[in-house]
Amino acid sequence: HTPMYFFLFNLSSIDLCYSCVFTPKMLHDFVSENIISYAGCMTQLFFFCFLVNSECYVLVSMAYDRYAAICNPLLYTVTMSPQVCAVLMLGSYAVGLAGAMAHTGNMLRLTFCGPNIIDHYLCEVLPLLQLSCTNTHVNELVFSIVVGIVIATSSISIFVSYALILSSILRIPSAEGRSKAFGTCGSHITAVALFFGSGAFTYLTTSFPGSVGRSKYASVFYTNVVPMLNPLIYSLRN
């Protein structure tokens, strides 16, 4: 019932739901006809956006938890009270829901025509925009704004938290104390590096020649491999 395990429970729940949104369908498509309905595609898009945005902010909440534990240990139980933890999680899910509604709502207003063959293994925003026969400028703008806000706020928050943590750790006189403090952050840093690293590679290389294939491989990594690795990372720490 400590804050760290409360956040781990939410992270694990998101990872489980996140993988279930598209992995069963992807595995089914390996052995059967690779078809998804329009309603199924929009549902997959909504839950994908909701869960990936929520996971970003759950990782931010976990960084804040590590900051409170290392930089203000005497006030930790007050700073990270059950009420504060609940508010952080509700805020994470609320932001995820808002982003998902923005992406899906704009996608629903588009008209799709032609072969309707999605060049991906899941219904994601950018592959779907390529199939539309109507103007997608507003969608691209909304995508850039929402993704930019999520990445900027989450990455800056995590960076600031760890800058303060590092500053606090370097003031610890004993090497054993510094090692113990670093040890409490190692699992979270690894999870953040895997999730944001693969996600950044996927979206920042989309304009490069030959990047479509690479971005799909990177998508497999952060949609399937990272959720599988997170429990192992935290189990090894325990």
Residue pairs with C-beta under 8 A, 6 or more apart in sequence:
3 65
3 80
3 85
4 62
4 65
4 69
6 82
6 85
6 89
7 58
7 61
7 62
7 65
7 85
7 89
8 62
8 234
10 58
10 89
10 92
11 55
11 58
11 59
11 62
11 191
11 230
12 230
12 231
14 51
14 54
14 55
14 58
15 55
15 226
15 227
15 230
15 231
16 227
17 47
17 51
18 48
18 51
18 52
18 55
18 223
18 227
19 223
19 224
19 227
19 228
21 44
21 47
21 48
21 51
21 122
22 44
22 48
22 121
22 122
22 223
23 223
23 224
25 36
25 44
25 122
26 121
26 122
29 121
36 44
36 118
36 123
38 112
41 118
41 123
41 128
42 104
42 107
42 108
42 123
44 122
44 123
45 103
45 104
45 107
45 123
45 124
45 125
45 128
46 100
46 101
46 103
46 104
47 100
48 122
48 123
48 124
49 96
49 99
49 100
49 103
49 104
49 125
50 96
50 97
50 99
50 100
51 96
52 96
52 199
53 95
53 96
53 99
53 100
53 146
53 150
54 92
54 93
54 95
54 96
54 97
55 96
55 195
56 150
56 151
56 154
56 195
56 196
57 91
57 92
57 95
57 96
57 150
57 154
58 89
58 92
59 154
59 158
59 188
59 191
59 192
59 195
60 92
60 153
60 154
60 157
60 158
60 161
61 85
61 88
61 89
61 92
62 188
63 157
63 158
63 161
63 162
63 188
63 192
64 88
64 157
64 161
65 80
66 161
66 162
66 165
66 184
66 185
66 188
67 161
67 162
67 164
67 165
68 75
68 76
68 79
68 80
69 76
69 80
69 184
70 165
70 168
70 169
70 181
70 184
70 185
71 164
71 165
71 168
72 79
95 150
99 146
99 150
102 142
102 146
103 125
103 142
103 143
103 146
106 138
106 139
106 142
107 125
107 128
107 139
110 128
110 129
110 132
110 134
110 136
110 139
111 132
111 133
111 134
112 128
112 131
112 132
112 133
113 131
113 133
114 131
114 133
116 131
117 131
118 127
118 128
118 131
119 127
119 130
119 212
120 127
120 216
120 219
121 216
121 219
121 220
122 219
122 223
124 219
125 139
125 143
126 143
126 206
129 136
129 139
129 140
129 143
132 139
147 203
151 196
151 200
154 196
155 196
158 192
162 185
162 189
165 181
165 185
168 181
169 178
169 181
169 182
170 178
172 178
172 181
183 237
186 237
187 233
187 234
187 236
187 237
190 233
191 226
191 229
191 230
191 233
191 234
194 222
194 226
194 229
195 222
195 226
198 218
198 221
198 222
198 225
198 226
199 218
199 222
201 214
201 215
201 218
202 215
202 218
202 219
202 222
203 215
205 211
205 214
205 215
205 218
206 212
206 215
